[in-house]
Structures are given as structure tokens and as C-alpha cells.
Amino acid sequence: MKVRMRMILHYLCKFILSIVFLLLVLLTTLRLTILSEKYMLKQFEKTGYFEKLSKTILDEMSNYIIQSGLDEEVLNNIYTTDMIEKDMHTIITSIYRNQDMNIDTTELKENLENNVAAYLEKNNIKVADQTSLDRFVDQIADVYQSKVSLSGNLNLVKGKLNKVITYVNIAVIALLITTILLSLFIKFYLKKEVFAIPFFTTAFLIFIGCYFFKNSININNIMILNKEISSFLTEILSKLLSRLNLIAIILMIIGIMETVILKIFKTKK
């Protein structure tokens, strides 16, 4: 009876350890990727997001040119990709650190005003309505600010994301401690090998989860906020799935190696 109880306890602990280890792997992966400010900033650079956004902003600004009666040349070099990158860094940092989002468009306005003044002077045009011209400058600045900050939609997740990161940090620590305690209990009290089954189980569940996710959700057709951010999220999800599959392969290899090593030691004994 005592032996049977120990066997039941052994398999129950292995089952719990497998679930805990799976959650630990998933949450740690999320914390180091999507929930990491540095990782996301690096992905914005790698995916060419700033260049794509720069073109979108220029296209949007061009819509106001017809109404103003000016030429598109007044938009030349009023902002740069470096400016977009700097402002996007400010936005992303404010989201992850729950800070205020402030985008300064002073430089853009000054560049635009200088371009407009040069254009008017070159074409010998006198301004009859300065108010309309000022409104045009403000509209162009608003287009830039709106596109870079995703029309303020990021404010919706700013405070929530900071809380999620805190909860995930706590959960990762708790799961790590639980994994260590369960492993020690199985190893020294139940006198059983520890990680082979949890490694295999976690790897198998990750493979299955990634497979069903790919087949149930067409990540290439995701549309959130705008075309640029949707394309960016598609690439991020693809990389996340690839990373999880790689982790599953590594866990599978470790599980196989542990099983082989244990059999070798048992054979020698």
C-alpha cells in the first residue's frame, strides 16, 4: 500500500511539475520577448517599421496639400526616419514604464514653416490669410503625431501593460521556486529521476500549441490599428512561434540525453 501511494505521489508530482514547467517556459519566453521593452524596440528596427511609417506619414500629409494650394515640395525633409525612431522610442518606453506620452513636433513645424516661406518667396506669392496657413502647419504636425502615437490607441494599454509585466515577473519567480522544490522532493524523497518526463511533456505541448495556433489563426492576415503595425505584429508572432518551437526541440534533446545518461549509469551499476 505504501509503495502504491509513493507511486501515485510520484506520478502526481511529475504531472504538476510538467504543468508548472510549461507555464514557466511560456511566461519566461513572453517576458523576454513581447513584454520586454528592449526586445520590442530592437524588433521595430529589424522589421523596417520606421521606414514604412515614414512613407505612410508622407502619403497622409500629401492629402492636405491639395486643400492648401501649395506644392508637395514644402513637405521635403520636414521630418526624418531618425526623428520617427526617436519619437517611437519615447512612445514604447512610456508604455512599458507607464510614463506620459509626449511627442514634440516643434522641429517639424519649424522645418515646414521654413519650406513654406521659401516656396512662397520663390513663386512670389503673398499670403492673404495667415490663419489658414497656420492651420495647415498644425494639421501636418497632427498627422505626424497621430501616426507615430497610433492615434493615441497605445494609451489604452499603457497602464495595463505595466501591471501585466509586474504580475508576470511575480509568476515567473513563483513558478521557478515551485519547480525547484518539486524537483528536490522527487529527487531526494521519492528517489526518482526528475526532468525527463517534464521536458518531454512541455516540448510536446509546445509543439501541439504552436501547430494549432498556426492552423486556427492566419497571422498573415491580422489587421490591428493600421497596415504597418499589423505587419509588425505578424513578424513578431512568427518569430515568437519559431522561438517556442526551438525551445521545444532543445527540451526534447535534453530529455533524450538525460534518459540515455541515466540508462548508461544504470547499466554500469
C-alpha positions in Angstrom: 0.0 0.0 0.0 2.8 2.3 0.9 4.6 1.6 -2.4 1.4 2.2 -4.3 0.9 5.6 -2.6 4.5 6.6 -3.3 4.0 5.7 -7.0 0.8 7.7 -7.1 2.5 10.6 -5.4 5.4 10.2 -7.9 3.2 10.5 -11.0 1.1 13.3 -9.4 4.3 15.3 -8.7 5.6 14.7 -12.2 2.2 15.8 -13.7 2.2 19.0 -11.5 5.9 19.6 -12.3 5.2 19.3 -16.1 2.4 21.9 -15.9 4.5 24.2 -13.7 7.5 23.9 -16.0 5.4 24.5 -19.1 4.0 27.7 -17.6 7.5 28.8 -16.6 8.8 28.3 -20.1 5.9 30.2 -21.7 5.9 33.1 -19.3 9.7 33.5 -19.4 9.6 33.5 -23.2 6.8 36.2 -23.2 8.8 38.2 -20.6 11.9 38.1 -22.7 10.1 39.0 -26.0 6.8 40.8 -26.2 6.9 42.0 -22.6 10.5 43.3 -23.0 11.0 46.9 -23.9 14.5 46.4 -25.3 13.4 43.4 -27.4 10.4 45.3 -28.9 12.5 48.3 -29.7 15.0 46.1 -31.5 12.3 44.4 -33.5 10.9 47.8 -34.6 14.4 48.5 -36.1 14.8 45.0 -37.6 11.5 44.9 -39.3 12.0 48.3 -41.0 8.9 49.7 -39.3 10.3 53.2 -39.1 10.9 53.4 -42.9 7.4 52.0 -43.6 5.8 54.5 -41.2 7.8 57.4 -42.8 6.2 56.7 -46.2 2.7 56.3 -44.7 3.0 59.7 -42.9 4.2 61.4 -46.1 1.2 59.9 -48.1 -1.2 61.1 -45.4 0.3 64.6 -45.3 0.1 64.8 -49.1 -3.7 64.8 -48.8 -3.6 68.2 -47.2 -1.5 69.7 -50.0 -4.4 69.9 -52.4 -6.5 71.8 -49.9 -3.7 74.2 -49.1 -2.9 75.2 -52.7 0.8 74.6 -52.0 3.2 72.2 -53.7 4.3 68.9 -52.3 7.9 70.2 -52.1 7.0 72.0 -48.9 7.0 68.6 -47.2 10.5 67.8 -48.2 12.7 66.9 -45.3 10.4 68.3 -42.6 10.9 65.1 -40.7 13.4 62.2 -40.9 13.4 58.5 -40.2 15.6 59.2 -37.2 13.0 61.6 -35.8 10.4 58.9 -36.1 12.6 56.3 -34.5 13.4 58.7 -31.6 9.7 59.5 -31.1 8.7 55.8 -31.3 11.3 55.0 -28.7 9.6 57.6 -26.5 6.2 56.1 -27.1 7.3 52.5 -26.4 9.3 53.5 -23.3 6.3 55.4 -22.0 4.1 52.3 -22.5 6.4 49.8 -20.7 7.3 52.2 -17.9 3.8 53.8 -17.6 5.0 57.3 -18.3 3.4 60.2 -20.1 3.5 60.2 -23.9 4.9 63.5 -25.2 5.8 64.0 -28.8 7.5 67.3 -29.6 6.6 68.5 -33.1 8.4 71.9 -32.8 11.2 70.9 -35.1 8.8 69.5 -37.7 6.7 72.7 -37.6 9.8 74.9 -38.0 11.0 72.9 -40.9 7.6 73.1 -42.6 7.3 76.8 -42.0 10.7 77.4 -43.5 9.8 75.3 -46.5 6.5 77.2 -47.0 8.2 80.6 -46.7 10.9 79.5 -49.2 8.2 78.2 -51.6 6.1 81.4 -51.3 9.2 83.6 -51.9 10.4 81.5 -54.9 7.0 81.8 -56.5 6.4 85.4 -55.5 3.2 84.5 -53.6 1.8 86.8 -50.9 -0.1 85.2 -48.0 -3.6 86.7 -47.7 -4.8 84.5 -44.8 -2.1 83.7 -42.3 -4.6 81.9 -40.1 -5.3 79.3 -42.8 -1.5 78.8 -43.2 -1.0 78.3 -39.5 -3.9 75.8 -39.5 -2.2 73.9 -42.4 1.0 73.7 -40.4 -0.9 72.4 -37.3 -2.7 69.8 -39.5 0.5 68.5 -40.8 2.0 68.3 -37.3 -1.2 66.5 -36.1 -0.8 63.9 -38.9 2.8 63.1 -37.7 1.8 63.0 -34.1 -1.2 60.8 -34.7 0.6 58.3 -36.9 3.6 58.0 -34.6 1.4 57.5 -31.5 -1.0 55.3 -33.4 -3.8 57.9 -32.9 -3.5 57.6 -29.1 -4.6 53.9 -29.1 -1.4 52.9 -27.2 -2.7 54.9 -24.2 -5.3 52.1 -23.7 -2.6 49.5 -23.0 -0.1 51.7 -21.2 -1.2 51.3 -17.6 -2.4 47.7 -18.1 0.9 46.5 -19.7 2.9 47.8 -16.8 0.7 45.8 -14.4 0.9 42.7 -16.6 4.7 42.8 -16.6 4.7 43.0 -12.8 2.3 40.1 -12.5 4.4 38.0 -14.9 7.6 38.8 -13.0 6.0 37.6 -9.8 4.5 34.5 -11.5 7.9 33.5 -13.1 9.6 33.7 -9.6 6.9 31.7 -8.0 7.0 29.0 -10.8 10.7 28.8 -10.6 10.7 28.3 -6.8 7.9 25.7 -7.2 9.9 23.9 -10.0 13.0 23.7 -7.7 11.0 22.5 -4.7 9.1 19.8 -6.7 12.4 18.6 -8.3 14.1 18.3 -4.9 11.1 16.4 -3.5 11.0 14.0 -6.4 14.8 13.5 -6.4 15.6 13.1 -2.7 12.3 12.0 -1.1 10.8 9.8 -3.9 14.2 8.8 -5.2 13.2 9.2 -8.8 14.7 11.0 -11.9 13.3 14.4 -12.3 13.3 16.2 -15.7 12.9 13.7 -18.5 9.1 13.5 -18.4 8.5 17.2 -17.7 10.9 18.1 -20.6 9.1 15.7 -23.0 5.7 16.8 -21.9 6.5 20.5 -22.1 8.1 20.1 -25.6 5.1 18.0 -26.8 2.6 20.6 -25.6 4.5 23.5 -27.1 4.6 21.7 -30.5 0.9 21.0 -30.3 0.1 24.5 -29.2 2.1 26.2 -32.0 0.6 23.8 -34.6 -3.0 24.6 -33.6 -2.3 28.3 -33.3 -0.8 28.5 -36.8 -3.8 26.5 -38.2 -6.5 28.3 -36.4 -5.2 31.9 -36.8 -4.0 33.2 -40.1 -1.3 35.5 -38.7 -0.5 36.9 -42.1 -4.0 38.5 -42.3 -4.0 40.1 -38.9 -5.3 43.7 -39.1 -4.8 45.8 -36.0 -4.8 49.7 -36.0 -3.1 50.1 -39.3 -1.1 48.3 -42.1 2.3 49.0 -40.6 1.6 47.8 -37.0 -0.3 44.8 -38.4 2.7 43.8 -40.5 5.0 44.3 -37.5 2.8 42.1 -35.2 2.7 39.4 -37.9 6.5 39.3 -37.9 6.7 39.3 -34.1 4.2 36.4 -33.8 6.1 34.4 -36.4 9.4 34.9 -34.5 7.7 34.0 -31.2 6.3 30.8 -32.6 9.7 29.9 -34.1 11.4 30.6 -30.8 8.9 28.4 -28.9 9.5 25.6 -31.4 13.2 25.9 -31.0 12.8 25.8 -27.2 10.7 22.6 -27.6 13.4 21.0 -29.7 16.0 21.9 -27.1 13.9 20.5 -24.3 13.3 17.3 -26.3 17.1 16.9 -26.9 17.8 17.5 -23.2 15.1 15.0 -22.2 16.6 12.3 -24.5 20.1 13.0 -23.3 19.1 12.7 -19.7 17.2 9.4 -20.4 20.3 7.9 -22.2 22.7 9.0 -19.5 20.5 7.5 -16.8 20.3 4.2 -18.7 24.1 4.2 -19.1 24.6 4.7 -15.4 22.1 2.0 -14.5 23.8 -0.4 -16.9 27.2 0.2 -15.3 25.8 -0.4 -11.9 
